Amino acid sequence: MILLWLLIAVFVWSGLVGALAYAFFYYESVSCGHLARVRERFGCPVRIMARAWARGVFWIAVILACSVLYYFRLLRPSGWKRRAAGTPIIMVHGLYHNETAWLAFMRRFRAAGYRNLQPFSYDSWRGDPEELVSLLALRIENAWRETGRPTALVGHSLGGLLIRGCLRRPELQGKIAVVATLGAPVEGSKLAALGPGSLAGKILYKSAVVEALSGAQAFEVPALALVSDLDDMVLPADSLFAGRHSGWRVESAPPVNHVTMLYDAGCFRSVLAFWAECGVEKA
């Protein structure tokens, strides 16, 4: 009985968070004109937002459950890592998340023949983004020393910004093969002002930290920026489509919310197709 009530509480909380996020999304989209783009592509904005919200409620609940298991060390995807041939794939999660963010991607990567999977986990509640970039850069250096191969990087949300930070470091040239980001807030997000923890406050819309992370790259690699017109966490939507994609391919994701991108098969297929095109080696 207690478990049932906990389950109900999780879904109610997930629904409220999603509804609040889409309320802000609707307001910002009207203000910046993004709602017209949504209507042009998908028809009635309210209907498509409701569908994205419903899917998001389920996946937010899944994230909460996985995070609880992760906290009690009952679920550790990094423990599944096997040293394998092929391009090392480093996966970088976003704000308030952990390595369990990549459970669906890891399962699909393995099914597609990619086995050298390395989720990168960090404290996403507090800390300095530049220090996190340094930790990620160290992981990339280690992968290079271990395999002699440049790394493929995929990042969701803040993880995408950290990857962009790595592209500003000339010492990593030749050690990164290809990158893909999902819902990366290239110019930050206004919604970060409501987020708990010190790290959220540093990725506010057009903050100095975000400006630095998204600055000029030291080198170019094949890069994909996957964005959703229904992203409810990156506000305004212009932050997703900001004119900082020089050398990047920008593709529209299916009409899903921010967290659902981690689980949506269409998003995964876009990343997989891009990597196949760029010659990412399988195991």
BELLINBEL-V427265 format. One record per residue. RES is the residue in one letter. PHI is phi as a letter, one per 40 degrees, with the letter a starting at -180 (999 if undefined). Layout:
res:phi
RES:PHI
RES:PHI
//
This chain:
res:phi
M:999
I:c
L:c
L:c
W:c
L:c
L:c
I:c
A:c
V:c
F:c
V:c
W:c
S:c
G:c
L:c
V:c
G:c
A:c
L:c
A:c
Y:c
A:c
F:c
F:d
Y:c
Y:c
E:c
S:c
V:c
S:c
C:c
G:g
H:c
L:c
A:c
R:c
V:c
R:c
E:c
R:c
F:b
G:g
C:d
P:c
V:c
R:c
I:c
M:c
A:c
R:c
A:c
W:c
A:c
R:c
G:c
V:d
F:c
W:c
I:c
A:c
V:c
I:c
L:c
A:c
C:c
S:c
V:c
L:c
Y:c
Y:c
F:c
R:f
L:c
L:a
R:b
P:d
S:c
G:c
W:c
K:c
R:b
R:c
A:b
A:c
G:g
T:c
P:c
I:b
I:b
M:b
V:b
H:c
G:b
L:c
Y:g
H:b
N:a
E:c
T:c
A:d
W:b
L:d
A:c
F:c
M:c
R:c
R:c
F:c
R:c
A:c
A:c
G:h
Y:c
R:b
N:c
L:b
Q:b
P:c
F:b
S:b
Y:a
D:c
S:c
W:b
R:a
G:h
D:b
P:d
E:c
E:c
L:c
V:c
S:c
L:c
L:c
A:c
L:c
R:c
I:c
E:c
N:c
A:c
W:c
R:c
E:c
T:b
G:g
R:b
P:c
T:c
A:c
L:b
V:b
G:b
H:b
S:f
L:d
G:d
G:c
L:c
L:c
I:c
R:c
G:c
C:c
L:c
R:c
R:b
P:c
E:c
L:c
Q:c
G:g
K:b
I:b
A:c
V:a
V:b
A:a
T:b
L:b
G:g
A:c
P:c
V:d
E:b
G:g
S:a
K:c
L:c
A:c
A:c
L:c
G:c
P:c
G:g
S:c
L:c
A:d
G:c
K:c
I:b
L:c
Y:d
K:f
S:c
A:c
V:c
V:c
E:d
A:c
L:c
S:c
G:c
A:c
Q:c
A:c
F:a
E:b
V:b
P:d
A:a
L:b
A:b
L:c
V:b
S:b
D:c
L:b
D:c
D:c
M:b
V:b
L:b
P:c
A:c
D:d
S:c
L:c
F:b
A:d
G:c
R:b
H:b
S:d
G:g
W:c
R:c
V:b
E:b
S:c
A:c
P:d
P:c
V:b
N:c
H:d
V:c
T:c
M:d
L:c
Y:b
D:c
A:c
G:c
C:c
F:c
R:c
S:c
V:c
L:c
A:c
F:c
W:c
A:c
E:c
C:c
G:g
V:c
E:c
K:c
A:c
//
